[in-house]
């Protein structure tokens, strides 16, 4: 991959962080991840904590209260969405019951409803009516959902190979049940439904995984870097992209800098004498994507760093 190819990643906003007078490393922001446990397999959702904080807090409140446990996927529309978070099946009465909801929340639309994003359901004509209902986009629905009802708030995304599970849920036949159309059921033909016919759901917060020292934060669009600056010490920091042509240029966000006390494997290095920042490895979407990225401090007043070279893995 050449430099222009890396520049094409820039719209996703590569981010790095460095202090100019004395180098420190950017604080590594971590996204909350939840595990969705279903009848057809499990998948994980990375939440956009910093981009949609109110929506994430609302979703986690339902998760931590246990109200999503025992709910079912109640809507599935081919090449559109699967939806849950609103209903459960009461085995003692054989009835579909509504989840107890909190007050509706303010809309926080900013992320497009592309395939794999997870967004809040809401009432038509009321942007601020989302409560417990959520859905996974099976396709790129940005042309539709971004443009109506204030935009549907995408507050997370399915990560790893999770969309294979989502797609298997979407492949189940659908029926009309308790007045709800497009209701997916497993192994059902007719007659009374039983628990095993439902795509049953439980959601738990995953333990925070160890983050790579240098990674692209797709939720915020920042490059998160951990740096050994020699006598200036260790630090974590974040960079935003300010230019992509003719070269990639990133700018340090001083407010993101956090001094560290311990080094880590594959830590970036900064040489104050040459103004060169070197990342031995850069992780994107959980996998190492580039090695030996070299940035040069090109504007010390504006804290701008220009990409010199890199190797694709």
matplotlib code that plots the C-alpha trace (Angstrom):
import matplotlib.pyplot as plt

x = [0.0, 1.4, 1.0, -2.0, -3.7, -3.2, -4.4, -7.7, -8.2, -8.0, -11.7, -12.1, -10.0, -6.6, -5.7, -2.5, -1.5, 1.8, 2.9, 5.1, 7.3, 7.6, 6.3, 3.7, 1.4, -2.2, -4.8, -6.3, -10.0, -11.8, -15.2, -17.7, -18.5, -21.6, -22.2, -25.5, -26.3, -29.0, -30.6, -28.6, -25.2, -23.6, -22.2, -20.6, -21.5, -19.0, -20.8, -20.0, -19.5, -18.0, -20.2, -23.6, -23.1, -26.8, -27.9, -25.2, -26.0, -29.6, -28.8, -26.4, -29.1, -31.4, -28.4, -27.3, -30.8, -31.3, -34.3, -32.9, -32.4, -35.3, -36.3, -36.8, -36.0, -39.5, -39.0, -36.9, -37.2, -35.0, -32.1, -33.2, -33.1, -33.6, -35.1, -35.3, -35.3, -39.1, -40.8, -40.3, -42.2, -43.9, -43.8, -46.3, -49.0, -47.7, -48.1, -45.9, -45.1, -43.7, -40.4, -40.7, -39.2, -37.6, -38.4, -37.6, -34.2, -32.9, -32.0, -28.2, -28.0, -24.5, -23.3, -24.8, -27.0, -24.7, -24.6, -23.6, -24.4, -26.9, -29.4, -32.4, -36.0, -38.5, -42.0, -42.7, -42.7, -41.0, -37.1, -36.9, -39.0, -36.5, -36.7, -35.6, -36.0, -32.9, -32.1, -29.2, -28.9, -28.6, -27.7, -26.6, -29.8, -28.2, -30.2, -33.4, -32.8, -30.4, -32.9, -36.1, -37.4, -34.3, -32.1, -32.0, -29.2, -26.6, -24.9, -22.8, -21.6, -21.4, -17.8, -15.7, -17.6, -20.8, -22.8, -22.7, -24.9, -27.1, -27.6, -28.6, -31.2, -32.4, -32.7, -35.4, -39.0, -41.3, -44.9, -47.6, -47.7, -49.7, -50.4, -46.7, -45.8, -42.4, -41.8, -39.0, -39.5, -37.3, -38.6, -42.2, -45.0, -48.3, -50.1, -48.9, -45.5, -43.0, -39.8, -37.6, -39.4, -38.1, -34.8, -34.2, -31.8, -29.6, -27.1, -24.1, -21.3, -18.0, -14.9, -12.7, -10.1, -6.5, -6.1, -3.3, -0.8, -1.4, -4.8, -7.3, -10.5, -13.2, -15.9, -14.2, -12.1, -8.9, -5.6, -4.7, -1.0, 1.2, 4.6, 8.0, 9.6, 12.9, 13.7, 10.3, 8.7, 5.8, 2.3, -0.8, -2.4, -4.7, -4.3, -6.8, -6.3, -6.0, -4.9, -4.7, -3.2, -0.4, 0.5, -1.3, -1.0, -2.2, -2.5, -1.9, -4.8, -3.1, -6.2, -5.9, -2.4, -2.0, 1.3, 1.9, 4.2, 4.8, 5.9, 4.1, 5.1, 5.2, 5.1, 5.7, 8.8, 9.5, 12.9, 12.9, 16.2, 14.8, 11.1, 10.3, 7.4, 7.6, 4.7, 6.0, 2.5, -1.0, -4.1, -7.4, -10.6, -8.8, -6.1, -2.6, -2.8, 0.5, 4.0, 6.8, 4.7, 7.1, 5.8, 7.9, 7.0, 6.4, 4.9, 5.9, 3.5, 0.4, 1.6, 1.3, 3.0, 3.4, 3.5, 6.8, 6.6, 4.9, 4.6, 1.4, 1.0]
y = [0.0, 3.4, 6.7, 7.8, 4.6, 5.4, 8.9, 7.4, 6.1, 9.7, 10.5, 8.0, 10.5, 9.2, 10.5, 10.9, 12.8, 14.4, 17.3, 19.7, 21.2, 18.0, 14.8, 12.7, 10.0, 10.4, 9.0, 5.9, 6.2, 2.9, 2.1, 0.1, -3.3, -5.4, -9.0, -10.0, -13.6, -15.1, -18.4, -18.5, -17.4, -14.4, -11.2, -8.0, -4.4, -1.6, 1.5, 5.0, 6.3, 9.7, 10.3, 9.5, 9.6, 10.1, 7.2, 4.9, 5.7, 5.0, 1.6, 0.6, 1.4, -1.2, -3.7, -3.3, -3.4, -6.8, -5.6, -6.8, -10.3, -12.4, -10.1, -11.3, -10.1, -9.1, -7.6, -8.7, -7.0, -8.5, -6.3, -3.6, -4.4, -6.8, -5.2, -6.0, -4.5, -3.9, -7.2, -10.5, -13.8, -14.6, -18.4, -18.5, -16.7, -17.5, -13.8, -11.2, -8.5, -5.0, -4.1, -1.6, 1.6, 4.8, 8.3, 8.9, 10.3, 13.2, 12.3, 12.3, 11.5, 12.0, 8.6, 7.2, 4.1, 1.8, -2.0, -3.2, -0.1, -0.4, 2.4, 3.3, 2.7, 5.6, 6.8, 8.3, 12.1, 12.4, 12.5, 12.4, 9.3, 6.5, 4.3, 0.7, -0.4, -0.9, -2.4, -3.6, -2.3, -5.2, -2.9, 0.6, 2.4, 5.9, 7.2, 6.4, 6.5, 9.4, 11.7, 11.1, 11.9, 13.8, 10.9, 7.6, 7.6, 5.0, 4.5, 1.4, -1.1, -4.9, -5.9, -8.9, -11.6, -10.7, -9.9, -13.6, -14.2, -11.1, -12.4, -15.8, -14.2, -12.2, -15.4, -16.9, -16.9, -14.2, -14.3, -12.0, -12.6, -10.7, -8.0, -7.6, -8.2, -9.4, -11.4, -13.9, -17.4, -20.5, -23.8, -22.7, -23.6, -23.0, -23.4, -22.2, -20.7, -21.9, -20.3, -22.2, -20.6, -17.1, -15.5, -14.9, -12.2, -11.4, -8.5, -8.1, -5.6, -7.2, -6.8, -4.2, -5.8, -4.8, -2.0, -1.9, 0.9, 2.5, 2.2, 4.0, 4.8, 4.4, 5.7, 9.1, 9.2, 9.7, 8.0, 6.9, 6.6, 5.6, 7.2, 6.9, 10.3, 9.5, 11.9, 13.6, 10.4, 8.2, 9.3, 8.5, 11.0, 11.5, 13.0, 14.3, 14.5, 17.9, 17.1, 14.0, 15.5, 15.6, 14.0, 12.9, 15.5, 14.9, 17.4, 16.7, 17.3, 18.6, 18.0, 14.3, 13.9, 11.8, 11.0, 7.3, 5.5, 2.1, 1.3, -1.2, -3.5, -1.9, 1.6, 4.5, 6.6, 10.3, 11.8, 15.4, 16.0, 15.0, 15.7, 12.2, 10.1, 6.3, 3.9, 0.3, -1.0, 0.5, -1.5, -0.8, -2.7, -4.9, -6.1, -4.9, -3.1, -1.1, -1.1, 1.4, 4.6, 7.5, 11.1, 14.2, 17.3, 19.7, 22.6, 22.9, 25.8, 24.0, 20.6, 19.2, 15.9, 14.8, 11.2, 10.2, 6.5, 3.3, -0.4, -2.3, -5.6]
z = [0.0, -0.9, 1.0, -1.0, 0.0, 3.6, 3.0, 1.8, 5.3, 6.5, 6.2, 9.1, 10.9, 11.9, 15.3, 17.2, 20.3, 21.2, 23.4, 21.7, 24.3, 26.2, 24.6, 26.4, 25.2, 24.4, 26.8, 25.3, 25.3, 25.6, 24.3, 26.3, 24.7, 25.4, 24.6, 23.1, 24.0, 21.6, 20.8, 17.6, 18.9, 20.5, 19.1, 20.6, 20.2, 20.6, 22.0, 21.0, 24.5, 23.5, 20.4, 21.8, 25.6, 26.6, 24.4, 25.6, 29.2, 28.6, 26.9, 29.6, 32.3, 30.7, 30.4, 34.0, 35.4, 33.6, 31.7, 28.4, 29.8, 28.6, 25.8, 22.2, 18.7, 17.7, 14.2, 11.2, 7.8, 5.0, 4.0, 6.5, 10.3, 13.1, 16.2, 19.9, 23.4, 23.7, 24.4, 26.3, 26.4, 29.7, 30.0, 32.9, 30.8, 27.3, 26.6, 24.9, 27.6, 27.2, 28.8, 31.6, 30.2, 31.5, 30.3, 26.6, 25.7, 23.5, 20.0, 19.4, 15.7, 14.2, 12.9, 9.7, 9.8, 7.7, 7.9, 11.3, 13.2, 16.1, 16.6, 18.7, 17.7, 18.2, 17.4, 14.1, 14.1, 17.4, 17.3, 21.1, 21.8, 22.1, 25.2, 25.2, 21.6, 19.5, 16.1, 14.0, 10.5, 8.1, 5.1, 4.4, 5.5, 5.7, 2.7, 4.6, 8.4, 8.4, 6.7, 8.7, 12.1, 13.1, 12.1, 13.9, 16.6, 15.8, 19.2, 18.5, 16.0, 15.8, 15.9, 14.8, 13.0, 14.9, 11.7, 10.8, 13.9, 13.1, 9.5, 10.8, 13.0, 10.0, 8.0, 10.2, 8.8, 10.1, 11.3, 12.8, 16.5, 19.2, 16.6, 15.8, 12.1, 10.9, 14.1, 13.6, 15.0, 15.1, 14.0, 14.0, 11.6, 13.4, 16.7, 20.1, 20.4, 23.1, 24.4, 22.0, 19.1, 20.0, 19.3, 23.0, 24.2, 27.2, 27.2, 29.5, 29.7, 28.6, 30.6, 29.1, 26.8, 26.8, 24.2, 21.8, 22.6, 19.2, 17.5, 15.4, 17.4, 14.9, 17.2, 17.7, 14.5, 16.5, 16.4, 20.0, 20.7, 23.6, 23.5, 25.1, 24.8, 26.5, 29.3, 28.9, 30.1, 29.0, 28.0, 26.0, 23.6, 20.6, 17.1, 14.6, 10.8, 9.4, 5.8, 3.5, 0.4, -0.7, 2.6, 5.8, 8.5, 12.0, 14.9, 18.6, 21.0, 24.1, 26.2, 25.5, 26.9, 30.0, 31.7, 32.3, 34.8, 33.0, 29.5, 27.3, 24.5, 21.0, 22.5, 20.1, 20.4, 20.0, 19.4, 20.5, 18.6, 15.2, 15.9, 14.7, 16.1, 15.2, 15.7, 15.5, 14.9, 14.3, 15.1, 13.1, 13.9, 16.3, 14.0, 13.3, 9.9, 9.5, 10.9, 11.3, 10.7, 10.9, 11.5, 11.5, 13.6, 10.8, 12.8, 16.4, 17.1, 15.7, 16.9, 13.4, 12.4, 8.7, 7.7, 6.2, 5.6, 6.7, 5.9, 5.3, 7.1]

ax = plt.figure().add_subplot(projection="3d")
ax.plot(x, y, z, "-o")
ax.set_aspect("equal")
plt.show()
